[in-house]
């Protein structure tokens, strides 16, 4: 049979399949089950089975970040769950799943994972068998997620425990406790090395209602407390945060206000206190007694009755030039000069003279405005419209950029495939606090077959000090034969059937799979099938 005859036969077969009443053509793909051994080495290409979709951890991460309706289902045991899980995951152990399906929404997309991917296959099949419309199995499980460097939490409040203290009591050394927004009226005591992380310091609040210390860290090292509002301690010898015989701790990015003392350290050393707002505390912003070798930088000391109290303590109060020290609301000096010695004409956001605390403690580079008052751009994400792309077609690349600083910035953004520049935007302007997604196009005509990793670079702007996050390498795409939607370097009936399964699905439909939209016109239709037929049985 000639190649022309073969392609004609394939075309006739496709028409017969599409016209058959046995195949439902709708926005819900008709999927097929595909089994895998528990310890099978997973493939990290997105592949649609007859009943659920397999996806890699990187694809799962992108889905979690972009789909707020996604249900994340952990089918391991409770002991495995608290040893580390994906934030906001729902725990239903596999052996309980069929009896607890009513706790899940069958109409919402569901991402399933287990330890290494074995139990999640069984769980995904159970969901599909019970009418769940969109199920994704994460290949490699939480093991692959951790190996990729993606974050986990151990305990979530109030999902796993109603109070922060109950979560701490249940935690093991080294655990991360993630706290969702709300007002938690409690006095928290920490006696083990844990990380307490709030979702947002403006809306995740710990309030002791003017009784005792809000958070006491007692004889525990390597404790982290970040992203909370900590307020309303008792008014006699109490604090928002009190470190007692606690070393190597990290207190970062908190609002600490309306306490007697904002932060109190007693016999505690080698800790970092960074990026906090210490405001309107009725006694001292920070008190340090017999506590030295701590680093206290980039905090805002605003209208505390006394900014600092020191007793037998020598600490570091700035990060050198040009990074600066802290903002002090009672610092009233000028900013006429710049440079390490503040002797070069021109302001730089740092006071011309030091802020002297006592004879052993000086902020040599006090900030003129509350921190952060900086130039700071960041490439937050690089996303691809598809992970498999036919040679000669155009890929869409979405780059998320944020202006984290306090100035209007104008800059260029360049995107690379491996080391080759593929597109550039010039004179992008963003105001302070803005974030935006920019779309870049990559025409793959003449591009060699193979895998390509995308990289986006936002130019460094004048005065920008921290530039590591101006560059982000993320997201891969396979350039292959047009119509090869499963990325095996062959265009065959498997690819054509994949396209048929998603026929007439368009962007926004739950069944839309970008890889099946061969020509990238936002709908899977006859043009995509025809492209696959034209390249039928081509392979590398």
N, C-alpha and C positions, 0 to 999 in steps of 0.2 A: 504494500500500500504506500503510495507517495505521501510526502509531507502535506501536500495540499489536500489530498483525500482524507488524511487523518484529522486535519484541522476542521474540515467540513463535517466529519463524523462527530467530532467533539461538539461542534456548534449545534448540530441536530440534537445530540444528547442533552445539552444544556436547555434547549428550548422545550424538550419533552419534560425535563425535570421541573422547569418553572411552571409549565402548564398543568402539571399533575396536581390533583386535589389532595394527594397524600402529603404534600409538603405545605405547611402553613406559611404563607408569606406575610409577615407582620413585623411589628417592631420588637418582638421577642424572638431571639434566635432559637432554633430547634437544635439542642445540644446533645452530645453523645458522651457516655461515661468512658473514662480511660483510666485504667488502674496503674498503680505503681507500687513497688515494694517499699517498705518503710525505710530501708537504708539505701534505696536507689539514689545514685548521683543525679541531682536535679538539673534539668535544662533551664536556662534563664532567659529563653525567648518566650514571649507571650504566646500561648497556644490555647485555642478554644477547643474544649472537648464537647461531647454531645450533651453534657449536663452542667458543666461549670468551667470556669476559665482558670488556668494556671498562670501565675505571674511571679516574677522575681521579687526580691525584697525591695529593690530600687523602684520597680513599678508600683509596688504596694505603698511605699513611702510617698510617692507622687500622688497616688489616689487618696491617701489619708489627708494630705495637705490641701487637696483641691476639692474634695467631696465631703461636705459637712453632714450629709445624710448617711454617710457610710457607717454601718454597724461593724465593729471589730470584735470578732468572736474568738476567744481563747478556749480551747477544748482540753487543756491539760488539767492536772489536779490542783487543788488549793496550794499545796506545798510548792509545786512548780511555779504557780502564778506569783506568789509573794517572793520567790527568788529572783523575779525580774520579769516585767511584761511591758507591752506597748501601752503607752498612756491612753486612757479612756477605753480600754478593752473590757468587754463583758466576759466574765468567766462562767462557762457551763461545761463541766467535765464531760468527756465523750460518753461515758456510761450513763449520764443523766440527760443527755441531749433530747432524746425522743420524748421523754416525759416532761420536758420544760420548753418545748417549742413555742408555747403560748407566750413566753416572755420576750420573744423576738417578733419583729415585723417582717412578714414574708414579702412585703411590697418594697422594702428598702434593700439597696445593695449591701451584701454581707461579705466581709473579708474574714477568712477562717485561717487560723494558724495553730500549730502545736509545737512540740519541742524541735523536731527535725523534719516534719512534713508527713509522717506516716498517718497519725490519727486524724490530721486535717483532711486527708483524702476521704476517709470514711465519713467524717462529719459533713463535708461538702456534698457527698452523695445523699446523705440523709436529708439535708435541707432541700435539695432538688427533688427528691422523691416526695417531699411534702409540700411542693408547690412554691418554693421560694424562687422568685423570678430572676434574680441576678446574684450569683454566688461566685466568689473568687477564692482559690486555694493558694496560699503563699508558700511557694516552694522553699524548702530548706528550713522552714519554721523559725522560731525565735533564735536558734543557733546561728543561722545565716544572717539574721537581722543584726545580732550583736557583732558578728564577725565583720559586717560591713561598717561598723562604727556608729550605728544609729542608736538613739537614746532609749533607755528603758527606765521605768520606775518600779518600785517594789510595793508600795502601799499608796492608795489614793484616798483622800479625805474630801467629802464624806462618803464616797462610794463604798470603800471597804470598812472604814471605821467612822463613827459619827463625830468623834472629836480628835483633835491633833494629839492630845495626851494618850488616848487609847491607841492611836497608830504608833506612837513612840514606844509605848509599853510592849507592843507586839513586834516591833522591828528588831532585826539583827544588826550587829555591828556592820557599818558600811552601807546600809540601806538608804535609798532615796525615798522620801515621803513627799508626794505631790499634793498640794492643797488647792482645791477649786475655790472660786470667788464666793464670798459670804462673810458674815461677821461671826467670829468664833469667840464667845465670851468664856474665857478660861485662863488659868494660870498654867503655863507649860513648864515642865521640868525635864531637862535633857541630861541623862547620865551615861550616854553611850555615843559612839561616833556615828552620827546619822546626818543626812542632808535634808533640811526642811526647805522646800521650794514652793513659793506661791505662784499662782498663774499670772497675777498682775498686782503690782504693789498698790495700785489705786483702789482695787476692789476686793482684795484678799486681806482681811483685817482681823487682827487678834487684839481683843479689848478685855482688860482685866477688871474693868468697872471700878477703878480706884482702890483695888484690893491687892496688896502684894506686888511682887515683880511679875511682869508679863511673861518673859522667857528667862528662866534660870538655867545656865549651863554649868553643872557642878562636877568637877573632877573628871571631865571628859575632853579628850583631844580630838582634833580634826572634825569638828562640828561645823556645818555650813548652814547659815540662815540667810535666805535671799528672797526678795520680791514680795514683801509683806508691808502693810501698815501696822505698826506696833504702838499702841496708845493706851493712855489712862492707867498708868501704874498707881499703886498706893502712894501717899504723900509723905511717908516717914521712912527714909532710908531704902526706898525701893527704886527700881529702874525699869526701863523698857526692855533692855537686854542686859543681863548680868553674867559675866564670865568669872567664875570663881575657881581658881586652880585649873584653868582650862587653857591649853596651848595649841598653837597651829590651827586656830579656827578662822573662819571666813565669814564676815558679816558684810553683805553686799546688796546694794540697790533697794534698800528699804526706806520707807517713810517712818521716822521714829519721832513721835510728837506728843505733846501734852502729858509727859511723864514727869516725875520728880527729876530723875537723871535719865538722859537718853540712853547712853551706853556706859556701863560701869565695868571696869576690869580690876580684879583684885588677884595679885599673885599669878598673873597670866601673861604669857609672852609669845612672841613669834606668830602673832595673828595678823590678819589683814582686815582692815575696816575701810571699805572702798565704795564710793558712789552712793552714799546714803544721804537722805535729807534729815538733818537733826534740827527740829524746829519747835519753838515755843515750849521748850521743857522748862519747868518752873525752877529747877535747881541748876544743874550743869548739863551742857550738851554732851560732853564726855568727861568721865572721872576715871583717872588711872592711879591706882595705889600699888606700889611695889610691882609694877608691871612695865617691863622694858622690852625693847627690840620688836615692837609692834610697828606695822606700817599703816599710816592713817592718811589717805590721800583721796582727792577728788570727791570729798564730801562737802555738803552745803550746811554751814552753821548759821542758822537764821533765827535771830531774836530769842535766843535762850537767855535766861537771866544771867548766867555765867557760861561763856562758851566752853571753857576747859578748867578742870581742876586736876592738879598733879601732886603726887606725893612719892618721892623716891622712884621716879620713873623717867627714863630717857627713851624717846621714840622718834621715828622718822615721819615727817610731816609733809614732804613733797617728793616728787618723782624726778627731780632735776629739770633742766631746761631742754626742750620747750614744753615738756609734758605738764609741769606745774604742780601745785599743791592742792589747797582747799579754798573754798569761798567762805569769807567771813563777813557777816553783815555789818560788823562794827569796824571794818577796815576802810579807812577814808582817804587813803593816799592816792597818788596820781599814776597814770600810765602814759608817760611821755616817751619812754625809752624802751628798747628791746635788747635781746641778746643775753647770753649767760651771765654777763656782768651788769646788765641793764644800763649800758652806756652807749648804745647805738640809737641815734634819733629815729623815732617811729614807734607807735604803740604796738603791742603784741598780745593784749588780753591778760597780761601778767603785771602785777603792781611793781612799781619801780623800787620799792623798799620792802624788806622782809616783814612778816607778821611775827613778832616776838612773843612767845608764850611765857617762857622763863629763861634763865641763863643757860639751860641745857636743851631747850626745845624751841625750835624756830621753823616756821614755814618760810623757806627762802624765796618761794615763787608763788605768792598768794594770787588767786584768780580774781579778776575784776568783776566777773559775772558768774551767776550760779552755774555749776557744772551740770550737764555738759554745755559748753559754749565753744564749739569746735567746727571745723570743716571735716565732714565725714560722709563719704559715699560708700555704699555697699551693694555688691551684686548678691541678691538673696537667693535666686533660683534660676536655673536654666532648664527649660522644659522643651521637649520635642513633641510635635504633633503626632508623630508615629515613630516606631522603632525599626520598621523595615520599609525600605524605600526603593522603588524601581529606578534603575539608572536612567537618566534623562528627564526625570520628573523633579518637581520642586518641593523641598521640605520647608515647613514653617518652624521657626525656633522662637520660643517665647522667653524673654529675659526680664526678670523682676529686679528692679533697682529701687533702693531707698536712699533718701537724703536724711541721714541720721544727725546731721549737724544743725547749726543755728543760722545758716546763711543761705541766700539764694545762690545756686551753683549752675554754671554752664560748662558742659563737658561733652566729650565724644564717647561713644560705646562701640566697641569692635568685637565681632564674633568670629571664632576660628573653628574649623573642623580639623582636628589634630593640630598641625602647625600651619595650616593654610588659611589665610584670611578669606572669609566668604561674604561678609557684609559689614557695613559701618554706618552708624548714625552720627551726624555732626551737629554741634551746637544744641544739644539737649539741655533744656532749662528746667530745673526743679526747685521749688521753694522748700524751706525748712519743714521737716516732718513729712514731706510727701513721699509716696511710693507709687510706682507705675509699672505696668508690663509693656514692653516694647516687642514688636514682632519683626523678625528678620527672615529673609528668604534665601534659600540655598538651592541654586540650580545645579543639578548633578550631571548635566550633559558633559560627557568626557571624563567624569570622575571615575577612578579605578574602583572595582568591586572591593568590598571589605568593610570592616567596622571602623567607625569614626566617632571620636569623643568631642563633644562641643565644649568650647571655652569662651566665656564672655569677660571682657575687660572694660571697666569704666576708668577713664583717664584720671590720674591724680590731679586734684585741683590745688591751687596755691594755698598754702597753710595747712594742708592735710598731713597729719602726722602718722596715723595708723592706716596703712594701705594694703595690708594682707587681704582684707575682704573686698578690695576693688576687683579682684580676679576670682572667678569661680569656674572650675571644670566639673561638669556634671551632665549626664545624659549621653547615651550612645545610640547610634543609628547604623543599621546595616544597609549598605548600598549593594543591590543584587539585581538579578534579572527582573524586568517588569513582569508583574503577575505572580512572582514568587512571594506570596504573602506570609508564609510560615518561616521564611528565612533559611531554607535548606539548600539554597543555590540551584534549585530545580523548579521549573514551572510545570506542574503536572495536575492531575485530577484532584489531588488533595487541596491544592490552592483554589481551584475553580469551585469545589464544593464549599470551601470556607467563604468565598465571596457570595455564593448562592444562599448560604445560611443567613447572611446579613443583607440580603437583597432588599433594596428600597429603604434601608435604614439610613437616617441622616443625622448630622450633628445635633446633639440634644436628645436624641432617642436613647433609651437604655441599651438598645441592641447595637448601637453604632460602634464599630471597631475601626479605628483609623487605618490600620494596616490593610484592611480590605477595600478601602477607598483608594484604589491604585493611583488614580489621576489627581487625587487631592481636591476634588470639587465639592466636598462636604456631603456627598451622598454616594451610597454603594448602588450602582445601577448597571445597565447593560454595557455602558462604555468601559467599566472596569472588567466585566466578564470578557468583552471583546479583546481588550488588551491582553488578558491572560491567554486567550485562544491564539492570538497572533504570535505569542512566544511559547506556545505549548511544546513541551518536551525539550526546551532549551535548558542546558545545564552547564555548570563549570567543572 
